[in-house]
Amino acid sequence: MLLKEKILQLKKEKNAVILAHYYQTADIQDIADYVGDSLQLSQKAAETDADIIVFAGVHFMAETAKILNPEKIVVLPDLNAGCSLADSCPPDAFSTFTKAHPNHVVITYVNCSAEIKALSDIVCTSSNALKIVGSVPKETPIIFAPDKNLGKYIMKKTGRDLVLWDGSCVVHEAFSIDKLIELHKKYPEHKIIAHPESEEHILNTATYIGSTAGMINYVKEHAHEKFIVATEAGILHKMQQEVPNTELIPAPAQEDNTCACSECAYMKVNTMQKLYDCLLNETPQIEVPEHIRKKALLPIERMLELSK
């Protein structure tokens, strides 16, 4: 029996659901019950009636699913599937940072640990960040963490003066502006679309800036055009499925590599074999201490409520 068939059989036997992020490998995306960005996956995790959630993504995403579903088993194919952005914001240092800015509303990007969420007032994703910040009265000061690039983009779009934590995603900072300009000169008819975690000089070249889901929707709405896509290269699989006749080119990274695009090594540690093994053995399981979980749940629920 093929590995794919074994996974599907096990999933049925155990009443499991497979949630996968757009940055996972193509075979994992194809077997998943749902593929989405952080907001969509949070929403799916909140509403699932499965007994087991297999989260094909990175650690903070699986943690979010566990925070929303304490009674369910949540497994991650590989515990080494971390996140450079989440790692850039240690809880002790962030706690000190927030105490140094009293009376600020703390908004954190979902790409952070459960401990950071527990120190927050509201969580956001790139899909709803502008809406979440806009929900806070203009006279109320805001701390935004951990992504400084997304924070700067929000400041530019809203005119709000945010206190930013100095964190970033190594994948979205890996794009080469020189190579991107060179590529665009070669393909001038291609529009550049970018994720707001990218640096400002990349965003300044873009026709459209949005979350992974937003970028896919934009391309679907403009399927007759051609695009250079500045986000993690895994998005191209689902995007191309949605617009099979649209020409898509990944934006070039600073370092030369096999695809000349930017890939998240953390996302790619998950494999079909590991997915099968974690479902079979129901391990490694994600656990969040109850006192952290209860505190982290509140800002996530606020986000989900504001996102309706």
C-alpha positions as CSV (number, residue, x, y, z in Angstrom):
1,M,0.0,0.0,0.0
2,L,1.3,3.4,-0.9
3,L,2.2,5.8,1.9
4,K,-0.6,8.2,0.8
5,E,-3.2,5.4,1.1
6,K,-1.9,4.4,4.5
7,I,-2.2,7.9,5.8
8,L,-5.7,8.3,4.4
9,Q,-6.7,4.9,6.0
10,L,-5.2,5.9,9.4
11,K,-6.9,9.3,9.2
12,K,-10.3,7.7,8.8
13,E,-9.7,5.1,11.5
14,K,-8.6,7.6,14.0
15,N,-11.0,10.4,13.1
16,A,-8.1,12.7,12.4
17,V,-7.8,15.9,10.4
18,I,-4.7,17.1,8.5
19,L,-4.2,20.8,8.4
20,A,-1.3,22.1,6.2
21,H,0.2,25.4,5.6
22,Y,0.8,26.8,2.1
23,Y,4.6,26.5,2.7
24,Q,4.5,22.7,3.1
25,T,5.8,20.4,0.4
26,A,3.4,19.7,-2.5
27,D,2.7,16.1,-1.5
28,I,1.7,17.1,2.0
29,Q,-0.5,19.9,0.7
30,D,-2.2,17.4,-1.7
31,I,-3.1,15.0,1.1
32,A,-4.3,17.6,3.6
33,D,-8.0,18.1,4.4
34,Y,-7.3,21.8,4.4
35,V,-4.5,24.0,3.2
36,G,-4.4,27.6,4.3
37,D,-2.6,30.5,5.9
38,S,-2.3,31.1,9.7
39,L,-5.7,32.7,10.1
40,Q,-7.5,30.1,8.0
41,L,-5.8,27.2,9.9
42,S,-6.6,28.8,13.2
43,Q,-10.2,29.0,12.2
44,K,-10.3,25.4,11.0
45,A,-8.6,24.3,14.2
46,A,-11.2,26.1,16.3
47,E,-14.1,24.4,14.5
48,T,-12.9,20.9,13.9
49,D,-14.7,17.9,15.4
50,A,-11.8,15.5,14.8
51,D,-10.2,13.6,17.7
52,I,-6.7,14.2,16.4
53,I,-5.3,17.2,14.6
54,V,-2.2,16.5,12.5
55,F,-0.6,19.9,12.0
56,A,1.6,20.0,8.9
57,G,3.2,23.3,9.6
58,V,5.5,24.7,12.3
59,H,5.5,24.6,16.1
60,F,3.7,27.8,16.9
61,M,0.8,26.8,14.5
62,A,0.4,23.4,16.2
63,E,0.5,25.2,19.6
64,T,-2.3,27.5,18.5
65,A,-4.4,24.5,17.6
66,K,-3.7,23.0,21.0
67,I,-4.6,26.2,22.8
68,L,-8.0,26.2,21.0
69,N,-8.5,22.4,21.5
70,P,-7.1,21.3,24.9
71,E,-9.1,18.1,24.9
72,K,-7.8,17.0,21.5
73,I,-4.6,15.3,20.5
74,V,-2.5,17.7,18.4
75,V,0.6,16.2,16.7
76,L,3.4,17.8,14.6
77,P,5.3,15.6,12.2
78,D,8.6,17.0,13.4
79,L,9.3,19.0,16.5
80,N,12.2,20.6,14.8
81,A,9.7,22.5,12.6
82,G,10.3,25.8,14.3
83,C,10.2,29.4,13.2
84,S,13.0,32.0,13.0
85,L,10.5,34.8,13.7
86,A,9.0,33.1,16.8
87,D,12.6,32.4,18.0
88,S,13.4,36.1,17.7
89,C,11.1,37.0,20.6
90,P,12.1,35.2,23.8
91,P,9.4,35.4,26.5
92,D,11.6,36.8,29.3
93,A,12.9,39.6,27.1
94,F,9.5,40.4,25.8
95,S,8.0,40.5,29.3
96,T,10.6,43.1,30.2
97,F,9.9,45.0,27.0
98,T,6.1,45.2,27.7
99,K,6.7,46.3,31.3
100,A,8.9,49.1,30.0
101,H,5.8,50.4,28.0
102,P,2.9,50.3,30.4
103,N,-0.6,51.2,29.3
104,H,0.1,49.9,25.8
105,V,-2.2,47.4,24.0
106,V,0.0,44.4,23.1
107,I,-0.7,43.0,19.6
108,T,1.3,40.0,18.6
109,Y,1.6,38.4,15.2
110,V,0.5,34.8,15.4
111,N,4.1,33.7,14.5
112,C,5.1,33.6,18.1
113,S,5.2,31.1,21.0
114,A,2.3,30.4,23.4
115,E,4.2,32.2,26.1
116,I,4.3,35.4,24.0
117,K,0.6,35.0,23.1
118,A,-0.1,34.8,26.9
119,L,1.6,38.2,27.3
120,S,-0.7,39.7,24.6
121,D,-4.0,41.5,24.4
122,I,-4.8,40.5,20.8
123,V,-3.2,38.2,18.3
124,C,-3.3,38.9,14.6
125,T,-2.2,37.4,11.3
126,S,-1.0,39.0,8.1
127,S,-4.6,38.6,6.8
128,N,-6.2,40.6,9.5
129,A,-3.4,42.8,11.0
130,L,-4.7,46.1,9.6
131,K,-8.2,45.3,10.9
132,I,-6.9,44.3,14.4
133,V,-4.8,47.4,14.7
134,G,-7.8,49.5,13.5
135,S,-10.0,48.0,16.2
136,V,-7.8,49.8,18.9
137,P,-8.8,53.4,19.7
138,K,-6.4,55.8,18.0
139,E,-5.5,57.4,21.3
140,T,-4.4,54.1,22.8
141,P,-0.6,53.3,22.2
142,I,0.2,49.9,20.8
143,I,3.1,47.5,21.1
144,F,3.4,45.3,17.9
145,A,5.6,42.2,17.9
146,P,7.5,40.2,16.9
147,D,7.7,41.1,13.1
148,K,9.2,44.6,12.6
149,N,8.6,44.5,8.8
150,L,4.9,43.7,9.2
151,G,4.8,46.4,11.9
152,K,6.4,49.0,9.6
153,Y,3.9,48.1,6.8
154,I,1.0,48.5,9.2
155,M,2.4,51.9,10.4
156,K,2.6,53.0,6.7
157,K,-0.9,51.8,5.9
158,T,-2.6,53.1,9.0
159,G,-0.6,56.1,10.1
160,R,-0.4,54.7,13.6
161,D,2.8,55.0,15.6
162,L,3.5,51.5,16.9
163,V,6.2,50.5,19.3
164,L,7.9,47.6,17.4
165,W,9.8,44.6,18.7
166,D,12.9,44.0,16.6
167,G,12.1,40.6,15.1
168,S,11.9,39.3,11.6
169,C,11.6,36.2,9.4
170,V,14.8,35.1,7.8
171,V,12.9,33.7,4.7
172,H,11.2,37.0,3.9
173,E,14.4,38.9,4.5
174,A,16.3,36.7,2.1
175,F,14.9,38.3,-1.1
176,S,17.5,40.1,-3.1
177,I,16.3,43.5,-4.3
178,D,19.0,43.6,-7.0
179,K,18.1,40.2,-8.4
180,L,14.4,41.1,-8.2
181,I,14.9,44.3,-10.2
182,E,17.0,42.4,-12.7
183,L,14.3,39.7,-13.0
184,H,11.6,42.4,-13.5
185,K,13.7,44.0,-16.3
186,K,13.8,40.6,-18.0
187,Y,10.0,40.1,-17.4
188,P,8.6,43.7,-17.3
189,E,5.0,42.5,-18.0
190,H,5.1,40.4,-14.7
191,K,3.5,42.2,-11.7
192,I,5.3,41.7,-8.3
193,I,3.2,40.5,-5.4
194,A,4.7,40.3,-1.9
195,H,4.1,39.2,1.7
196,P,4.2,42.1,4.3
197,E,6.9,40.2,6.2
198,S,9.3,41.2,3.5
199,E,11.5,44.2,3.9
200,E,10.3,47.7,2.8
201,H,12.4,47.9,-0.3
202,I,10.8,44.7,-1.6
203,L,7.3,45.9,-0.7
204,N,8.0,49.2,-2.6
205,T,8.3,47.2,-5.8
206,A,5.0,45.3,-5.3
207,T,1.7,45.9,-7.1
208,Y,-0.1,43.9,-4.4
209,I,0.9,43.2,-0.8
210,G,-0.9,40.6,1.3
211,S,-1.0,37.4,3.2
212,T,-0.5,34.0,1.6
213,A,-4.2,33.6,1.2
214,G,-4.6,37.2,0.0
215,M,-1.9,36.7,-2.7
216,I,-3.6,33.5,-4.0
217,N,-6.9,35.3,-4.1
218,Y,-5.4,38.3,-5.9
219,V,-3.8,36.0,-8.6
220,K,-7.2,34.2,-9.0
221,E,-8.9,37.6,-9.6
222,H,-6.2,38.6,-12.1
223,A,-5.6,35.2,-13.7
224,H,-5.0,36.8,-17.1
225,E,-1.9,38.6,-15.9
226,K,1.7,37.3,-15.0
227,F,3.4,37.5,-11.6
228,I,6.6,37.4,-9.7
229,V,5.8,36.1,-6.3
230,A,7.8,37.3,-3.3
231,T,7.0,34.9,-0.5
232,E,8.1,31.4,0.5
233,A,8.2,29.3,-2.6
234,G,5.8,26.6,-1.3
235,I,2.9,28.9,-2.1
236,L,3.4,28.4,-5.8
237,H,2.0,24.8,-5.7
238,K,-1.5,25.8,-4.5
239,M,-1.4,29.0,-6.5
240,Q,-0.6,27.3,-9.7
241,Q,-3.4,24.8,-9.1
242,E,-5.8,27.7,-8.7
243,V,-4.6,29.4,-11.9
244,P,-3.1,26.7,-14.1
245,N,-2.7,28.9,-17.1
246,T,-1.1,31.9,-15.3
247,E,2.7,32.4,-15.5
248,L,4.2,32.5,-12.0
249,I,7.9,33.2,-11.2
250,P,9.4,32.9,-7.6
251,A,11.2,36.0,-6.5
252,P,15.0,35.5,-6.3
253,A,16.8,35.1,-3.0
254,Q,20.2,36.6,-2.1
255,E,21.9,33.2,-1.9
256,D,22.1,31.1,-5.0
257,N,20.2,27.8,-4.5
258,T,18.6,25.1,-6.6
259,C,15.4,27.1,-7.2
260,A,16.8,30.6,-6.8
261,C,13.9,31.4,-4.6
262,S,13.3,31.7,-0.8
263,E,12.4,28.5,1.1
264,C,11.7,27.9,4.8
265,A,13.9,25.1,6.0
266,Y,11.7,24.7,9.0
267,M,8.6,24.1,6.9
268,K,10.4,21.6,4.8
269,V,11.5,19.3,7.7
270,N,8.0,17.7,7.7
271,T,7.7,14.8,5.3
272,M,5.0,12.3,4.3
273,Q,6.8,9.5,6.2
274,K,6.9,11.7,9.4
275,L,3.3,12.6,8.9
276,Y,2.4,8.9,8.7
277,D,4.5,8.1,11.7
278,C,3.1,10.9,13.9
279,L,-0.5,9.8,13.1
280,L,0.3,6.1,13.7
281,N,2.1,6.7,17.0
282,E,0.2,9.8,18.0
283,T,3.5,11.5,18.8
284,P,5.1,14.0,19.0
285,Q,2.2,15.6,20.8
286,I,2.0,19.3,21.4
287,E,1.4,20.3,25.0
288,V,0.8,23.7,26.4
289,P,0.8,24.3,30.2
290,E,-2.8,25.1,31.3
291,H,-1.9,28.4,32.9
292,I,-0.2,29.5,29.7
293,R,-3.0,28.1,27.5
294,K,-5.8,30.0,29.3
295,K,-3.9,33.3,29.0
296,A,-3.0,32.7,25.4
297,L,-6.5,31.6,24.5
298,L,-8.0,35.1,25.3
299,P,-6.1,37.1,22.6
300,I,-6.6,34.3,20.0
301,E,-10.4,34.4,20.7
302,R,-10.4,38.2,20.4
303,M,-8.7,37.8,17.0
304,L,-11.1,35.2,15.8
305,E,-14.1,37.3,16.9
306,L,-12.7,40.4,15.2
307,S,-12.1,38.3,12.0
308,K,-15.7,37.2,11.5
